[in-house]
Amino acid sequence: MKKGFIARLVVRPEARAEFERLQIELKRLTHENEPGTPVYELMRSAEDPCVYMVVATFDSEEAFEIHQTSSFHDKLVPPILACLAQDMELAFYDVLS
């Protein structure tokens, strides 16, 4: 069964540009290198520019593990998390077909 997550991230106002740069790079590399990750999208709230959502789907648990352990994930996620104003909210889902 396909898996997915939705992450809600609240970013410090002064870190928004860096956060977006890092997340867009993570999105690009995910799309280029992970065929088992058909969806990886970053969205910014229209109501609060410091609130973002990341939606990702994975063809399998193995595809999720590949994403979590990629070299670019390991490089980009720590500085992404350093941009946050509060802990990320992360929820996992089964993708229905």
Secondary structure, DSSP 8 states (H G I E B T S, - for coil): --EEEEEEEEB-GGGHHHHHHHHHHHHHHHHHH-TT--EEEEEE-SS-TTEEEEEEEESSHHHHHHHHH-HHHHHHHHHHHHTBSS--EEEEEE---
